[in-house]
Every structure is written in C-alpha cells, then in structure tokens.
Amino acid sequence: MLCLYDTVTERTEPIVPPGSRVLRMRVHVPGHDPRGEAGRRSARLDELRPLLLADLVRRTAERQRLHVLAVHDGEPPRDETLALNIRPQEHPPPPAGADVRIDLHVGAVAPGIVSPGRWTRTGRVGLPGEPDASYLSDVSDAGLDPLAVRLAFLEHRYRRPVELTWDHLRAADETLRRWRRRVAEWAESPSRPIDEGHAARIQAALDDDLDTSLALRLLADLADAEPVPPGARFETFLHFDHILGLDLPADIGKI
C-alpha cells in the first residue's frame, strides 16, 4: 500500500486505513499567472509540481484498486496538465457501500486552516534564470519534449527541493528519448511476463513515500539487465509507465 509523509503529523502512513476502498483527494491548485493570449492563464513550472504529485498519487492508488475521488479547489491550467499527462479531475460516485474515511490534501497547508485528513506537499522548485524557462512553453520552444519536465521532477523525491536548470531539462529529454527507443526495440521481441524481481523493488520504492528517484534508478538498471529477456523488460517498463506517465511506448513502430 502507498504510504505518504503527513506534513502535519510528521509521520509516514498508508494513504487510507486498512479496509478502505476509497481515497478522497483534494488538490489545492496553485495560483496562475496570465501569459500569452488575452484571458489565457498558464502555470509556471514550479506551480505544476503539486498537480504532478496528485496525479502520481492517483495513478498509484488506482493500481492498488482504490476508488479515487479527486477534486481541485481551483481551475488547473488545462493545456499544461494535458501536456504533462496529468489526468483531469473527475467526480465519479463512490462504489456502493464504500466507506470514505480520509481526505488527502495535496498542496501547501494554509496558516490557520484546520481540516480533517492528511496533508502532503511538494518541495521548493528553482527555475532557470537565463534564458528564461518559467513556463512549459519555454521548454517546448527550446525543442524539448514537455514530458522531460515530468521526468525531471520524478528524478527527485517530491518533498525534496529541485533546481530545474537547462542542463537538467536537456538530460531528462535525452533519457526520455533513449528509453522510448529501447522500448520500441524490445517491442520487436517475443513477449515475456513482467520481471517480478525488478518489479517488486520498483513498486516498493513507489509505495515508500513515492520514491520516484529510486524507482527510476531501478528502471535504468533493468534497461541494462541483459539476462532479463527484452520482452520482459518491455512489459515491465509499460507496467510502470501507467504510473510514471512518460509515454514510453511512443516510438513503437517508428524505428
């Protein structure tokens, strides 16, 4: 079960109590700055990090067969969330007889607010100074895949500070493209079951307060694990891409 650090209690606990089937998640959307066309609102890269955290929690929880009710207390920037594979909020009814027992608040804890449930927040994000890369459009204009930003965030645990330099973003873009090429190559080999040993270690890293940095290092180890059949590496990478959201199958059929 996924465990997260609660910034109020300062403990790492399962996101839901034993026996719960529903996670109700309230995402506190950061403020937006106007940019571009009149009336259009964009979020800076640092403002997208809490939305990415909420998306990771949701994807992981759903893989663990929890029914996730995700609600935003503001309007997320639509173009940016789509470009980063952040799924939109939904308002599905809970399953019949479900016991909704916890709220998970993702975002900054506002002073003086006392609300039931658990709170988690992301670390500070430093943005490049010159040339400017405050917005996702700046990254795209530089010829980088927008999902390189998602990968750059995933390379650090969500609670830790991160400096998004141009070198960091370019390196993430290259890793993303390299892994997509590898996945496309493995797709040409006979299918094999997921490599259980590597998968168990990667899942344990994700369950431990979403240690995506360790999960990515373990995936990199798997990519170079020649004893593991290509088909097994393919299936394992696709299995975890459902959580990481990096579009790793994007180059299948293109090489």
Protein Blocks (a to p, Z undefined) as FASTA:
>chain_A
ZZdddfklopacdfbdehiabdcddddddddddehjehiacddfklmmmmmmmmmmmmmm
mmnopacddddfbdcdfklmmmnopacdddddcdehiacfbdcdeddddehiacedjddd
dddddddfbdcffbfklmmmnopafklmmmmmmmpcfkbccdddfklmmmmmmmmmmmmm
mmmmmmmpccddddfklmmmmmmmmmnopiaklmmmmmmmmmmmmklcfklmmmmmmmmm
mmnonopmlmgokZZ
